[in-house]
């Protein structure tokens, strides 16, 4: 099985752990928060790992840095 370069990043690994923790925790939130705080927290946690992964596929260092910057600013 092929391992992508972003999967070796500790930041990416930790962001996946964070996303799983957020999803587990928000399951316990009230149902009336499903489309409010719960949705926002889940989307945010997933986007950290997504931005790191997308940035690793960019050709220029400037693009890679930009996606890392976006991921960092989300937490």
Protein Blocks (a to p, Z undefined) as FASTA:
>chain_A
ZZdfklmpmklmmmmmmmmmmmmmmmmpcfklmmmmmmmmmmmmmmmmmmmmmmmmpmbf
klmmmmmmmmmmmZZ
